[in-house]
Amino acid sequence: MPWWVWVLLVVFMLAMIAAGLVYAGLHGLRALRDAGEIGARLSQRFEAMGEGNEAQAPCDAPLFTQPLDAARERYVDAHADVIRRQEAKRRRHAERWAVWRRFND
């Protein structure tokens, strides 16, 4: 091969390396900017989580320090909520199956 072909190949190789470095640099800068924006959003949310909410009700005393009637009432209320959720789920299931039974009629 003539010497000028080698020169063209070397120039082309150097141009491709330079283009690759420019491409990687531009994408790296864009990634840094995006990471900075994400970091700023995260810091705002962490600051908001760190701020105390004065409107919250004071915590009740631990359950083991309260009378057994209080624990029993809380359990009864929680269990009633569970039963209500189960009944609502069964009702929705029955309604959906009723729709599917009439679907092909």
C-alpha distances in whole Angstrom, upper triangle without the diagonal:
4,7,8,7,8,11,12,11,14,16,16,17,20,21,22,23,25,26,27,29,31,32,33,35,37,38,39,41,43,43,45,47,48,49,51,53,54,55,57,59,59,61,63,64,65,67,69,70,71,73,77,78,82,83,83,86,87,86,89,90,89,90,91,94,95,98,97,98,95,93,95,95,91,90,92,91,87,88,90,86,84,87,87,83,83,86,83,81,83,84,81,80,83,82,79,80,83,80,78,81,82,78,78,82
4,6,6,7,9,10,11,13,15,16,17,19,21,22,23,25,26,28,29,31,32,34,35,37,38,39,41,43,44,46,47,49,50,52,53,54,56,58,59,60,62,64,65,66,68,70,70,71,74,77,79,83,84,84,87,88,87,90,91,90,91,93,95,96,99,99,100,97,94,96,96,92,92,94,92,89,90,91,88,86,89,88,84,85,88,85,82,85,86,82,82,85,84,81,82,85,82,80,83,84,80,80,84
4,5,5,6,9,10,11,13,14,15,17,18,20,21,23,24,26,27,29,30,32,33,35,36,37,39,41,42,43,45,47,48,49,51,52,53,56,57,58,59,62,63,63,65,68,68,69,72,75,77,80,82,82,85,86,85,88,90,88,90,91,93,95,98,97,98,95,93,95,95,91,91,93,91,88,89,90,87,85,88,88,84,84,87,85,82,84,86,82,81,85,84,80,82,85,82,80,84,84,81,81,85
4,5,5,6,9,10,10,12,14,15,16,18,20,21,22,24,26,27,28,30,31,33,34,36,37,39,40,42,43,45,46,48,49,51,52,54,55,56,58,60,61,62,64,66,67,68,70,74,75,79,80,80,83,84,84,87,88,87,89,90,92,94,97,96,97,94,92,94,94,90,89,92,90,86,88,89,85,84,87,86,82,83,86,83,80,83,84,80,80,83,82,79,80,83,80,79,82,82,79,79,83
4,5,5,6,9,10,10,12,14,15,16,18,20,21,22,24,26,27,28,30,31,33,34,36,37,39,40,42,43,44,46,48,49,50,52,54,55,56,58,60,60,62,64,65,66,69,72,74,77,78,78,82,83,82,85,86,85,87,88,90,92,95,94,95,92,90,91,91,87,87,89,87,84,85,86,83,81,84,83,79,80,83,80,77,80,81,77,77,80,79,76,77,80,77,75,79,79,76,76,79
4,5,5,6,9,10,10,12,14,15,16,18,20,21,22,24,25,27,28,30,31,32,34,36,37,39,41,42,43,45,47,47,49,51,52,53,55,57,58,59,61,63,63,64,67,70,72,76,77,77,80,81,80,83,85,83,85,86,88,90,93,92,93,90,88,90,90,86,85,88,86,82,84,85,82,80,83,82,78,79,82,79,77,79,80,77,76,80,79,75,77,80,77,75,79,79,76,76,80
4,5,5,6,9,10,11,12,14,15,16,18,20,21,22,24,26,27,28,30,31,33,35,36,37,39,41,42,43,45,46,47,49,51,52,53,55,57,57,59,61,62,63,66,69,71,74,76,76,79,80,79,83,84,83,84,86,88,89,92,92,93,90,88,90,89,86,85,88,86,82,84,85,82,80,83,82,79,79,82,79,77,80,81,77,77,80,79,76,77,80,77,76,79,80,76,77,81
4,5,5,6,8,10,10,12,14,15,16,18,20,21,22,24,25,27,28,30,31,33,34,36,37,39,40,42,43,45,46,48,49,50,52,54,55,56,58,60,61,62,64,68,69,73,74,74,77,79,78,81,83,81,83,85,87,88,91,90,91,88,86,88,88,84,84,86,84,80,82,83,79,78,81,80,76,77,80,77,74,77,78,75,74,77,76,73,75,77,75,73,76,77,73,74,77
4,5,5,6,9,10,10,12,14,15,16,18,20,21,22,24,26,27,28,30,31,32,34,36,37,38,40,42,43,44,46,48,49,50,52,54,54,56,58,59,60,63,66,68,71,72,72,76,76,76,79,80,79,80,82,84,85,88,88,89,86,84,85,85,81,81,83,81,78,79,80,77,76,78,78,74,75,77,75,72,75,76,72,72,75,74,71,72,75,72,71,74,75,71,72,75
4,5,5,6,9,10,10,12,14,15,16,18,20,21,22,24,26,27,28,30,31,33,35,36,37,39,41,42,43,45,47,47,49,51,52,53,55,57,57,58,61,64,66,70,71,71,74,75,75,78,79,78,79,81,83,84,87,87,88,85,83,85,84,81,80,83,81,77,79,80,77,75,78,77,74,75,77,75,72,75,76,73,72,76,75,71,73,76,73,72,75,76,72,73,77
4,5,5,6,9,10,10,12,14,15,16,18,20,21,22,24,25,27,29,30,31,33,35,36,37,39,40,41,43,45,46,47,50,51,52,53,55,56,57,60,63,65,68,70,70,73,74,74,77,78,77,79,81,83,84,87,87,88,85,82,84,84,80,80,82,80,77,78,80,76,75,78,77,73,74,77,74,72,75,76,72,72,75,74,71,73,75,73,71,75,75,72,73,76
4,5,5,6,9,10,10,12,14,15,16,18,20,21,22,24,26,27,28,30,32,33,34,36,38,39,40,42,43,44,46,48,49,50,52,54,55,56,58,62,63,67,68,68,71,73,72,75,77,76,77,79,81,82,85,85,86,82,80,82,82,78,78,80,78,74,76,77,74,72,75,74,70,71,74,71,69,72,72,69,69,72,71,68,69,72,69,68,71,72,68,69,73
4,5,5,6,9,10,11,12,14,15,16,18,20,21,22,24,26,27,28,30,31,32,34,36,37,38,40,42,43,44,47,48,48,50,52,53,54,57,60,62,65,67,66,70,71,70,73,74,73,75,76,78,80,83,82,83,80,78,80,80,76,76,78,76,72,74,75,72,70,73,73,69,70,72,70,67,70,71,68,67,71,70,67,68,71,68,67,70,71,68,68,72
4,5,5,6,9,10,11,12,14,15,16,18,20,21,22,24,25,27,29,30,31,33,35,36,37,39,41,41,43,45,46,47,49,51,52,53,55,59,60,64,65,65,69,69,69,72,74,72,74,76,78,79,82,82,83,80,78,80,79,76,75,78,76,72,74,75,72,71,74,73,69,70,73,70,68,71,72,68,68,72,71,68,69,72,70,68,72,72,69,70,74
4,5,5,6,9,10,10,12,14,15,16,18,20,21,23,24,26,27,29,30,31,33,35,36,37,39,40,42,44,45,46,48,50,51,52,54,58,59,63,64,64,67,69,68,71,73,72,74,75,77,79,82,81,82,79,77,79,78,75,75,77,75,71,73,74,71,70,72,71,68,69,71,69,66,69,70,67,67,70,69,66,68,70,68,66,70,70,67,68,72
4,5,5,6,9,10,10,12,14,15,16,18,20,21,22,24,26,27,28,30,32,33,34,36,37,38,40,42,43,44,46,48,49,50,52,56,57,61,62,62,65,66,66,69,71,69,71,73,75,76,79,79,79,76,74,76,76,72,72,74,72,68,70,71,68,66,69,68,65,66,68,66,63,66,67,64,63,67,66,63,64,67,64,63,67,67,64,65,68
4,5,5,6,9,10,10,12,14,15,16,18,20,21,22,24,26,26,28,30,31,32,34,36,37,38,40,42,42,44,46,47,48,50,54,56,59,61,60,64,65,64,67,69,67,69,71,73,74,77,77,78,75,73,75,74,71,70,73,71,67,69,70,67,66,68,68,64,65,68,65,63,66,67,64,63,67,66,63,65,68,65,64,67,68,65,66,69
4,5,5,6,9,10,10,12,14,15,16,18,20,21,23,24,25,27,29,30,31,33,35,36,37,39,41,41,43,45,46,47,49,53,55,58,59,60,63,64,64,67,68,67,69,71,73,74,77,77,78,75,73,75,74,71,71,73,71,68,69,71,67,66,69,68,64,66,68,66,64,67,67,64,64,67,67,63,66,68,66,65,68,69,65,67,70
4,5,5,6,9,10,11,12,14,15,17,18,20,21,23,24,26,27,29,30,32,33,34,36,38,39,40,42,44,45,46,48,52,53,57,58,58,62,63,62,66,67,66,68,70,72,73,76,76,77,73,71,73,73,69,69,71,69,66,67,68,65,64,67,66,62,63,66,63,61,64,65,61,61,65,64,60,63,65,63,61,65,66,62,63,67
4,5,5,6,8,10,11,12,14,15,16,18,20,21,22,24,26,27,28,30,32,32,34,36,37,38,40,42,43,44,46,50,51,55,56,56,59,60,60,63,65,64,65,67,69,70,73,73,74,70,68,70,70,66,66,68,66,63,65,66,62,61,64,63,60,61,63,61,58,61,62,59,59,62,61,58,60,63,61,59,63,64,60,62,65
4,5,5,6,9,10,10,12,14,15,16,18,20,21,22,24,25,26,28,30,31,32,34,36,36,38,40,41,42,44,48,50,53,55,55,58,59,59,62,63,62,64,66,68,69,72,72,73,70,68,70,69,66,66,68,66,63,64,66,62,61,64,63,60,61,64,61,59,62,63,60,60,63,63,60,62,64,62,61,65,65,62,64,67
4,5,5,6,9,10,11,12,14,15,17,18,20,21,23,24,25,27,29,30,31,33,35,36,37,39,41,42,44,47,49,52,54,54,57,58,58,62,63,62,64,66,68,69,72,72,73,70,68,70,69,65,66,68,65,62,64,65,62,61,64,63,59,61,63,61,59,62,63,59,59,63,62,59,61,64,61,60,64,65,61,63,66
4,5,5,6,8,10,11,12,14,16,17,18,20,21,23,24,26,27,28,30,32,33,34,36,38,39,40,42,46,47,51,52,52,56,57,57,60,61,61,62,64,66,67,70,70,71,67,65,67,67,63,63,65,63,60,62,63,59,58,61,60,56,58,60,58,55,59,59,56,56,59,58,55,58,60,58,57,60,61,58,59,63
4,6,5,6,9,10,10,12,14,15,16,18,20,21,22,24,26,26,28,30,31,32,34,36,37,38,40,44,45,49,50,50,53,54,54,57,59,58,60,61,63,64,68,67,68,65,63,65,65,61,61,63,61,58,59,61,57,56,59,58,55,56,59,56,54,57,58,55,55,58,58,55,57,60,57,56,60,61,58,59,63
4,5,5,6,9,10,10,12,14,15,16,18,20,21,22,24,25,27,29,30,31,33,35,36,37,39,42,44,48,49,49,53,54,54,57,58,58,60,61,63,64,67,67,68,65,63,65,65,61,61,64,61,58,60,61,58,57,60,59,56,57,60,57,55,59,60,56,57,60,59,56,59,61,59,58,62,63,60,61,65
4,5,5,6,9,10,11,12,14,15,17,19,20,21,23,24,26,27,29,30,32,33,35,36,38,42,43,46,48,48,51,53,53,56,58,57,59,61,63,64,67,67,68,64,62,65,64,60,60,63,60,57,59,60,57,56,59,58,54,56,58,56,54,57,58,54,55,58,57,54,57,59,57,56,60,60,57,59,62
4,5,5,6,9,10,10,12,14,15,16,18,20,21,22,24,26,27,28,30,32,33,34,36,40,41,45,46,46,49,51,50,54,55,55,56,58,60,61,64,64,65,61,59,62,61,57,57,59,57,54,56,57,53,53,56,54,51,53,55,52,50,54,54,51,51,55,54,51,53,56,54,53,57,57,54,56,59
4,5,5,6,9,10,10,12,14,15,16,18,20,21,22,24,26,26,28,30,31,32,34,38,40,43,45,44,48,49,49,52,54,53,55,57,58,59,63,63,63,60,58,60,60,56,56,59,56,53,55,57,53,52,55,54,51,53,55,53,51,54,55,52,52,56,55,52,55,57,55,54,58,59,56,58,61
4,5,5,6,9,10,11,13,14,15,17,19,20,21,23,25,25,27,29,30,31,33,37,38,42,43,43,47,48,48,52,53,53,55,57,58,59,63,63,63,60,58,61,60,56,57,59,56,54,56,57,53,53,56,55,52,53,56,53,52,55,56,52,53,57,56,53,56,58,56,55,59,60,57,59,62
4,5,5,6,9,10,11,12,14,15,17,18,20,21,23,24,26,27,29,30,32,36,37,40,41,42,45,47,47,50,52,51,53,56,57,58,61,61,62,58,57,59,58,54,55,57,54,51,53,54,51,50,53,52,49,51,53,50,49,52,53,49,50,53,52,50,52,55,52,52,56,56,53,56,59
4,5,5,6,8,10,10,12,14,15,16,18,20,21,22,24,26,27,28,30,34,35,39,40,40,43,45,44,48,49,49,50,53,54,55,58,58,59,56,54,56,55,52,52,54,52,49,51,52,48,48,51,50,46,48,51,48,46,50,51,47,48,52,51,48,51,53,51,50,54,55,52,54,58
4,5,5,6,9,10,10,12,14,15,16,18,20,21,22,24,25,26,28,32,34,37,39,39,42,43,43,47,48,48,50,52,53,54,58,58,59,55,54,56,55,51,52,54,52,49,51,53,49,49,52,51,48,49,52,50,48,51,52,49,50,54,53,50,53,55,53,53,57,58,55,57,60
4,5,5,6,9,10,11,13,14,15,17,19,20,21,23,24,26,27,31,32,36,37,38,41,42,43,46,48,48,50,52,53,54,57,58,58,55,53,56,55,51,52,54,51,49,51,52,48,48,51,50,47,49,51,49,47,51,51,48,49,53,52,49,52,55,52,52,56,57,54,56,59
4,5,5,6,9,10,11,12,14,16,17,18,20,21,23,24,26,30,31,34,35,36,39,41,41,44,46,45,47,50,51,52,55,55,56,52,51,53,52,48,49,51,48,45,48,49,45,45,48,47,43,45,48,45,44,47,48,45,45,49,48,46,48,51,49,49,52,53,50,53,56
4,5,5,6,9,10,10,12,14,15,16,18,20,21,22,24,28,29,33,34,34,38,39,39,42,44,43,45,47,49,50,53,53,54,50,49,51,50,46,47,49,47,44,46,48,44,44,47,46,43,45,47,45,43,47,48,45,46,49,48,46,49,51,49,49,53,54,51,54,57
4,5,5,6,9,10,10,12,14,15,16,18,20,21,23,26,28,31,33,33,37,38,38,41,43,43,45,47,48,50,53,53,54,50,49,52,51,47,48,50,47,45,47,48,45,45,48,47,44,46,49,46,45,49,49,46,48,51,50,48,51,53,51,52,55,56,54,56,59
4,5,5,6,9,10,11,13,14,15,17,19,20,21,25,26,30,31,31,35,36,37,40,42,42,44,47,48,49,52,52,53,49,48,50,49,45,46,48,46,43,46,46,43,43,46,45,42,44,46,44,43,46,47,44,45,49,47,45,48,51,49,49,53,53,51,53,56
4,5,5,6,9,10,11,12,14,15,17,18,20,24,25,28,29,30,33,34,34,38,40,39,41,44,45,46,49,49,50,46,45,47,46,42,43,45,43,40,42,43,40,40,43,42,39,41,43,41,40,43,44,41,42,46,45,43,46,48,46,46,50,51,49,51,54
4,5,5,6,9,10,10,12,14,15,16,18,22,24,27,29,29,32,33,33,37,38,38,40,42,43,45,48,48,49,45,44,47,46,42,43,45,43,40,43,44,40,40,44,43,40,42,45,42,41,45,46,43,44,48,47,45,48,51,49,49,53,54,51,54,57
4,5,5,6,9,10,11,12,14,15,17,20,22,25,27,27,31,32,33,36,38,38,40,43,44,45,48,49,49,45,44,47,46,42,43,46,43,40,43,44,41,41,44,43,40,43,45,43,42,46,46,44,45,49,48,46,49,51,49,50,54,54,52,55,58
4,5,5,6,9,10,11,12,14,16,19,20,24,25,25,29,30,31,34,36,36,38,41,42,43,46,46,47,43,42,44,43,39,40,43,40,37,40,41,37,38,41,40,37,39,42,39,38,42,43,40,41,45,44,42,45,48,46,46,50,51,49,52,54
4,5,5,6,9,10,10,12,14,18,19,23,24,24,27,28,28,32,34,34,36,38,39,40,43,44,44,41,39,42,41,37,38,41,38,35,38,39,36,36,39,38,35,38,41,38,37,41,42,39,41,44,43,42,45,47,46,46,50,51,49,52,54
4,5,5,6,9,10,10,12,16,18,21,23,23,27,27,28,31,33,33,36,38,39,40,43,44,45,41,40,43,42,38,39,42,39,37,40,41,37,38,41,40,38,40,43,41,40,44,44,42,44,47,46,45,48,50,49,49,53,54,52,55,58
4,6,5,6,9,10,11,14,16,19,21,21,25,26,27,30,33,33,35,38,38,39,43,43,44,40,39,42,40,37,39,41,38,36,39,40,36,37,40,39,36,39,42,39,39,43,43,41,42,46,45,44,47,49,47,48,52,53,51,54,56
4,5,5,6,9,10,13,14,18,19,19,22,24,24,28,30,30,32,35,36,36,40,40,41,37,36,38,37,34,35,37,34,32,35,36,33,33,37,35,33,36,38,36,35,39,40,37,39,42,42,40,44,46,44,45,49,50,48,51,54
4,5,5,6,9,12,14,17,19,19,22,23,23,26,28,28,31,33,34,35,38,39,40,36,35,38,37,33,34,37,34,32,35,36,33,34,37,36,34,37,39,37,37,40,41,39,41,44,44,43,46,48,47,47,51,52,50,54,56
4,5,5,6,10,12,15,17,18,21,22,23,26,28,29,31,34,34,35,39,40,40,37,36,39,38,34,36,38,36,34,37,38,35,36,39,38,36,39,41,39,39,43,43,41,43,47,46,45,48,50,49,50,53,54,53,56,58
4,5,5,8,10,13,15,15,19,20,21,24,27,27,30,33,33,33,37,38,38,34,34,37,35,32,34,36,33,31,34,35,32,33,36,35,33,36,38,36,36,40,40,38,40,44,43,42,45,47,46,47,51,51,50,53,56
4,6,8,9,13,14,14,17,18,18,22,24,24,27,29,30,31,34,35,35,31,31,34,32,29,31,33,30,28,32,33,29,30,34,33,31,34,36,34,34,38,39,37,39,42,42,41,44,46,45,46,49,50,49,53,55
4,6,9,12,15,14,17,18,18,22,24,24,27,29,29,30,34,35,36,32,31,35,34,30,32,35,32,30,34,35,32,33,36,36,34,37,39,37,37,41,42,40,42,45,45,44,47,50,49,50,53,54,53,56,59
4,6,9,12,12,16,16,18,21,23,24,27,30,30,30,34,35,36,32,32,35,33,30,32,35,32,31,34,35,32,33,37,36,34,37,40,38,38,42,42,41,43,46,45,45,48,50,49,50,54,55,54,57,59
4,6,9,9,12,12,14,18,20,21,24,27,26,27,30,32,32,29,29,32,30,27,30,32,29,28,32,33,30,32,35,34,33,36,38,36,37,41,41,40,42,45,45,45,48,49,49,50,53,54,53,57,59
4,5,6,10,11,13,17,19,21,24,27,26,26,29,31,31,27,27,30,28,25,28,30,27,26,30,30,28,30,33,32,30,34,36,34,35,38,39,38,40,43,42,42,45,47,46,48,51,52,51,55,57
4,6,8,10,12,16,19,21,23,26,25,25,28,30,30,26,27,30,28,25,28,30,27,27,31,31,29,31,34,33,32,36,37,36,37,40,40,39,42,45,44,44,48,49,49,50,53,54,54,57,59
4,6,9,12,15,18,21,23,26,25,24,27,29,28,25,26,28,26,23,27,28,25,25,28,28,26,29,31,30,29,33,34,33,34,37,37,37,39,42,41,42,45,46,46,48,50,51,51,55,56
4,6,9,12,15,17,19,22,22,21,24,26,25,22,22,25,23,20,23,25,22,22,25,26,23,26,29,27,27,30,32,31,32,35,35,35,37,40,40,40,43,44,44,46,49,50,50,53,55
4,6,9,12,15,17,20,19,18,21,23,22,18,19,22,20,18,21,23,20,20,24,24,22,25,28,27,26,30,31,30,32,35,35,35,38,40,40,41,43,45,45,47,49,50,50,54,55
4,7,9,12,14,17,16,16,19,21,21,17,18,21,20,18,21,23,21,21,24,25,24,26,29,28,28,31,33,32,34,37,37,37,40,42,42,43,46,47,48,49,52,53,53,57,58
4,7,9,11,14,13,13,16,18,19,15,15,19,18,15,18,20,19,18,22,23,22,24,27,27,26,29,31,31,32,35,36,36,38,40,41,42,44,46,46,48,50,52,52,55,57
4,6,8,11,10,9,13,15,15,11,12,16,15,12,16,18,17,17,20,21,21,23,25,26,26,29,30,30,32,34,35,36,38,40,41,42,44,46,46,48,50,52,52,56,57
4,6,8,7,7,11,13,14,11,12,15,15,13,16,19,18,18,21,23,23,24,27,28,28,30,32,33,34,36,38,38,40,42,43,44,46,48,49,50,52,54,54,58,59
4,6,6,7,11,12,14,11,10,14,15,13,14,18,17,17,20,22,22,23,26,27,27,29,31,32,32,35,36,37,39,41,42,43,45,47,48,49,51,53,53,57,58
4,5,5,8,9,10,8,7,10,11,10,11,14,15,14,17,19,19,20,23,24,25,26,29,29,30,33,34,35,36,39,40,41,43,44,46,47,49,51,51,55,56
4,6,8,8,11,10,8,12,14,12,13,16,17,17,19,22,22,23,25,27,27,29,31,32,33,35,37,38,39,41,43,44,45,47,48,49,51,53,54,57,59
4,7,9,11,10,10,13,15,14,16,18,19,19,21,24,24,25,28,29,30,31,34,35,36,38,39,40,42,44,45,46,48,50,51,52,54,56,57,60,61
4,6,8,6,7,11,11,11,13,16,16,17,19,21,22,23,25,27,28,29,31,32,34,36,37,38,40,42,43,44,46,47,49,50,52,54,55,58,59
4,5,6,7,9,10,11,13,15,16,17,19,20,22,23,25,26,28,29,31,32,34,35,37,38,40,41,43,44,46,47,49,50,52,54,55,58,59
4,5,5,6,9,10,10,12,14,15,16,18,20,21,22,24,26,27,28,30,31,33,34,36,37,39,40,42,43,45,47,48,49,51,52,56,56
4,5,5,6,9,10,10,12,14,15,16,18,20,21,22,24,26,27,28,30,31,33,34,36,37,39,40,42,43,45,46,47,49,51,54,55
4,5,5,6,9,10,11,12,14,15,17,18,20,21,23,24,26,27,29,30,32,33,35,36,37,39,41,42,44,45,47,48,50,53,54
4,5,5,6,9,10,11,12,14,15,16,18,20,21,23,24,26,27,29,30,32,33,35,36,38,39,41,42,44,45,47,48,51,52
4,5,5,6,9,10,10,12,14,15,16,18,20,21,22,24,26,27,28,30,31,33,34,36,37,39,41,42,43,45,46,50,50
4,5,5,6,9,10,10,12,14,15,16,18,20,21,22,24,26,27,29,30,31,33,35,36,37,39,41,42,44,45,48,49
4,5,5,6,9,10,11,12,14,15,17,19,20,21,23,24,26,27,29,30,32,33,35,36,38,39,41,43,44,47,48
4,5,5,6,8,10,10,12,14,15,16,18,20,21,22,24,26,27,28,30,32,33,34,36,38,39,41,42,45,46
4,5,5,6,9,10,10,12,14,15,16,18,20,21,22,24,26,27,28,30,31,33,35,36,37,39,40,44,44
4,5,5,6,9,10,11,12,14,15,17,18,20,21,23,24,26,27,29,30,31,33,35,36,38,39,42,43
4,5,5,6,9,10,11,13,14,15,17,19,20,21,23,24,26,27,29,30,32,33,35,37,38,41,42
4,5,5,6,9,10,11,12,14,15,17,18,20,21,23,24,26,27,29,30,32,33,35,36,39,40
4,5,5,6,9,10,11,12,14,15,16,18,20,21,22,24,26,27,29,30,31,33,35,38,39
4,5,5,6,9,10,11,12,14,15,16,18,20,21,23,24,26,27,29,30,32,33,36,37
4,5,5,6,9,10,11,12,14,15,16,18,20,21,23,24,26,27,29,31,32,35,36
4,5,5,6,9,10,10,12,14,15,16,18,20,21,22,24,26,27,29,30,33,34
4,5,5,6,9,10,10,12,14,15,16,18,20,21,23,24,26,27,29,32,33
4,5,5,6,9,10,11,12,14,15,16,18,20,21,23,24,26,27,30,31
4,5,5,6,9,10,10,12,14,15,16,18,20,21,22,25,26,29,30
4,5,5,6,9,10,10,12,14,15,16,18,20,21,23,24,27,28
4,5,5,6,8,10,10,12,14,15,17,18,20,21,23,26,27
4,5,5,6,9,10,11,12,14,15,17,18,20,21,24,26
4,6,5,6,9,10,11,12,14,15,16,19,20,23,24
4,5,5,6,9,10,10,12,14,15,17,18,22,22
4,5,5,6,9,10,11,12,14,16,16,20,21
4,5,5,6,9,10,11,12,15,15,18,20
4,5,5,6,9,10,10,13,14,17,18
4,5,5,6,9,10,11,12,16,16
4,5,5,6,9,10,10,14,15
4,5,5,6,9,10,12,14
4,5,5,7,9,12,12
4,5,5,6,10,10
4,5,5,8,10
4,6,7,8
4,6,5
4,6
4
